[in-house]
Amino acid sequence: MSDAHATTRDPVHEQRVDGFGTVRVLPLDAAADAEVVHAWVSEERASFWGMNGLSRDQVAEIYAHMDSLDTHHAFLVLKDGEPVALLQTYEPEADRVSECYEVRPGDIGVHLLLAPAGRNGTSPGWSSALLTAVTSYVLRGLDRTRVVVDPDVRNEKAIARFLKQGFEAGPVVVLPEIDLPDVYLPEKHAQLAFLNREVAFPG
């Protein structure tokens, strides 16, 4: 994705994080962002995202379909103008996770895929600073009271990252298989974790 694409979209959230940079959250453009997103989800480290082996066009079709939904949304996260993460938000009551825990009013679900480390890697605290901006958007910007995440139980890095950020571990659950004409999701063993707004932003 070139910066030209980024500048044609208004961010839904923009935040300066001290010592990190400016984070902007843009609505994902399924066609314009297909190349960068496909590159990320095709990597072996992104196997838990469930898109390994898909073509660029297939990835674009998935996000074009998501864009037609009122309950699930995708965003490209930029740091100082460079794409650094893929963010998906969803209404838990409209997702299979609702079969595995008691959804509360004000809950919002989040999936987050970080871009591969740059040529020189990432500095200490990089993912925490990015998560701070993302949680600020979903909790404050969208006026929600709690975030729920459901990383694969084998994705130890993601689980540790969320717990370090202040998320509280919930139960390990089995998300049921979804087999619909437009969507197929295999059964998933997931570690639920929750972050309340008063914990993320005390006072």
C-alpha angles and dihedrals in degrees: 000000000000123000087247089070091049095052093054091063127070112229118240087211135018124181137169110220112199113245092006113062142244116321120201125186113207129186106256116252103212094207102035094044097040095101097053094040093047090052091053099045092046094063119102091237088062094055090116088062087070100227102100110134096022120127123240090255092051091052090049090050092052092053093042087056091048089052088061092059127090094205104047126052136178129208139184113226118211130195112201089339097311122111109247107159148015113227126193124185127189143175104252093213088060093049135075090249087076088073090062106047140019107268115220127206107266095032120136128186123223136193116187128188115187119213117249114274113273125248091279096038123238128296123248111279093023097124092042092054091049092048090050090059093044094050090046089057097047097040103034104020093046093033096234128154103211139023121212123197128184111194119177109269089238092056095089094165093057093045092050090047092054094045091050088053091059101267114146116228115243128186128313106246141178113239107210124242115266116208112175132144091257101030136040121181122169122224110282132201103214140182108223118212132178137205120195119209093236090056094047094044110021117193 
